Amino acid sequence: MVLHPKAKVRVAGQDVTFCCKASGTPIPKKYYWYHNGTLLDRTVHRYGSHLVLRGLAPEQAGTYHCKASSEAGAIRSAPAQLTVLAQGQQSCKPEPEPSLVELPGECQLDAAGSRYYNVGRCLPASCAGGPAERSGCGADAGRCCGVRRMEMREIPCAGATLPIKVVAECGCGPCAQPRVLVQGRVTAADTGEPLRFGQIFLGGRKVGFTGYKGSFTIEVPPDTQRLVARFVDRQQKFVDAVKVLPFNRRGGAIYQEVKMLRKKEPVDLDGSRSNAIALGEASGREPVGELVLPAGAFLRPSGEVFTGTVKASVTFLDPRDMATAGAASSDLSFANAEGEIVPLRTYGMFAVDFREGETGATLQTGPVEVRMDAGQVWMPEHRRKMKLWSLNPETGLWEEEGVLRPAAGSRGKREERTFLVGNLEIRERRLFNLDVPEDRRCFVKVRAYSNEKFNSYEQLEGVIISLINLEPQPGYPANPRAWGRFDSVVTGPNGACLPAFCDGQRPDAYSAHVTAMLGGEELEAVASSPTLNPNTVGVSQPYLGKLGYRRSDHDDPNLKKTAFQINAAKPDPNNVDETNGPIYPYRGLEECEEAPVSANHLRFYRVEVDKYEYNVVPFTESDLTSWTGDYLSWWPNPQEFRACFIKVQIEGPQEYMVRSRNVGGSHPRTRGQLYGLRDTRSVRDTSLENTSGACVEFKCSGMLFDQSLVDRTLVSIVPQGSCRRTAVNGLLREYLSRHPPAAENNHTAAFTMLAPVDPLGHNYGIYTVTDQNPRLAKEIAIGRCFDGTSDGFSREMKADTGTAVTFTCQERPAGRESFFQRLLTAPAEA
């Protein structure tokens, strides 16, 4: 499906057009349209690939999807929602919805000590198309609800006032169209060796190469529903990787680590004789099966039989090895007869590479036999459904090659056993799979939060949640026998719903291993020991007990805390305790996606060093559509985000909070006006005594949102303790003196500069990264700052490397205020 219908909003009486388009061989020419799952009468609506509905009535609201078919099969589109408004009904309310931001610690709003202020927000709803709107199968951005007007407020705060802009009115305007990117790194699953200058394909089209360190960036084409990328090693050391990459439809970049399987070393075979190659005999295990190649099976592309020496490389991905899950290709899905994309459960994948021994020319095969040991299939019902599949590298979908039938067999001196046997011909370089379709499916609700408070308004978007389905050992749910499937979903404003295999009769028939990643950083799961707190986990008892929730460090405190495992117990519809999440039946996807935050769900959170951010113009970094064009916006360009950090060394007995205060420095519209504040606690350098370092964000200098004049941000760095400035990086001092005007820097308890316009590096103690995702830009810059280099990455603070300014701090005498406290209580005097 290359064009999916789009969601539309219309007023009753208007017309609407939905479009879809499929490709294939032969070209699909039959199209069927469905409303809420019911086939529409072709004779009434006269549709083909376009569906036109005229004079809309309220009852025509709902979901629409199309199906395209040919002799080769069928494929369904993603559903599109049609909203039909009554005459005079507004899809965008002018009154903003409540939205809370946290104020700095020195601000107390009311008697209860609340530090949260309502800045308002406009719900990201689509607006109704006008009567003159085009029928619309192109890339028309449409109209969306957004900010129409903002107002400046001033909040009394520790003897001064804090400016803040709030949403005063919402209205319809052109929809924002932020770029959607997937970035990441491609490395070997075994050694971490990067894929250098590998080719990247989307469909059959080459779109770029990986870098020297395996890095890549893919811009997601508009209207993409399923991003299938193929990574090819031109050196032929690795098996081609076909990945279905998650992405954030709301814009920005998602970071993804891609693992590739190293090709197995080839063995020499005699093409004139029958040969057998074991599949999956590593680690002393019994092979899953074998590939049997009869005499004369090898063919040149011309069809000529080749009987000489064959260099045969067969690489098997064994799901009994938990470490292989990340290197598996595709997302283990196929299109059934109705065109619906449905999941498979794998018992092993293998890639073959046959070449002539002397010339290295590629060989194909005639009919060969795949034999699978039925004893390796622990679920008896799976033996009847086992099939052989091959992966289409352009669609990322598995296509059926044949059925495996039971047959008796013997392996020499080993005992007699039953094999499942299937046949195939190897005509192109594809990945093959031993799989069964699995219809016991559910969805698991997961949310990610910015901290351990788990406030609903502090959820994180753009987090990649990954779920690996495990098949546990009987009686040992924490010790899986094998993995069977994996899926990844990106969190939106209401979390994520991940598909998973589940079972209603045996709660532990399947279990799920779940992780969360944001910009290459692993988030932490909620603890399960020494005590299991249902309120913290997010799931009420007794269902939590049935799920058997266990964090990865449950039995060993030395293990990482970044994953949890649950029994995928299908909810019992007759048990009220199991009807409120976190597991939903497969037909309950909509219920899962729209579940309120009060419903049961599983949780991850970000482990923050003490850190605080305040923007005068509020902006949710995980939702790029929340950006507002304003002279005081921290990020002036929603298409490109430039993160700047300064490294501060603290010599003192403890860790200290360090604040950056950022105001307009040279632009006539913003001079002297606050952009925002950043507080960061310094991190101890374990290799140095009484020394810590802080990587403090500041607002980069550059063009403001109107792109007309540069503003040199006036940045003040103030440690929140009894500290005095003892050193400034010589190169930075020289740069600032050569690029006037120089900021007044006459107080030894602070460091002030007009921020450099140039992207300086670690030699100056300044770290600058530009990216299409603000969180990712900041994560990369922080990693470089901790490391003290311009291209490295570390989570261990190296406080004396790549530093801009050094402060010496001491414990102040009792009753004496620090300079930072005097700035808050009596700024003019200080």
NORDARA-V892499 format. One line per field, one symbol per residue. ss: DSSP state (H for helix, E for strand, L for the rest). A space follows every 10 residues. Layout:
# NORDARA-V892499
ss = ???
This chain:
# NORDARA-V892499
ss = LLELLLLEEE ELLLLEEEEL ELLLLLLLLE EEEEELLEEL LHHHHLLLLE EEELLLLHHH LEEEEEEEEE LLEEEELLLE EEEEELLLLL LLLLLLELLE EELLLLLLLL LLLLLEEELL ELLLLELLLL LLLLLLLLLL LLEEEEEEEE EEEEEEELLE EEEEEEEEEE EEEELLLLLE EEEEEEEELL LLLELLLLEE EELLEEEEEL LLLLEEEEEL LLLLLLEEEE EELLLLLELL EEEEELLLLL LEEEEEEEEE LELLLLEEEE LLLLEEEEEL LHHHLLLLEE EEELLLLEEL LLLLELLLEE EEEEEEELLL LHHHHHHLLL LLEEELLLLL EEEEEEEEEE EEEEEELLLL LELEELEEEE EEEHHHLLLH HHHLLLEEEE ELLLLLLEEE EEELEEEEEL LLLLLLEEEE EEEEELLLLL EEEEEEELLL EEEEEEEEEL LLLLLHHHEL LLLEEEEEEE EEELLEEEEE EEEEEEEEEE LELLEEEEEE ELELLLLLLL EEEEEEEELL EELEELLLLL LLLHHHHLLL LLHHHHHLLE ELLLLLLLLL LLEEEEELEL LLLLLHHHLL LLEEEHHHHH HHHLLLLLLL LEEEELLLLL EEEEELELLL LLLHHHLLLL LLLLLLLLLL EEEEEEEEEE ELLLLLEEEE EEEELLLLLL ELLEEEEEEE ELEELLLLLL EEEEEEEELL LEELLLLLLE ELLEEEEEEL LEEEEEEELH HHHHHHHHLL LLLLLLLLLE EEEELLLLLL LLLLLEEEEE ELLHHHHHHH HHHHHHHLLL LLLLLLLLLL LLLLEEEEEE LLLLLLLLHH HHHHHLLLLL
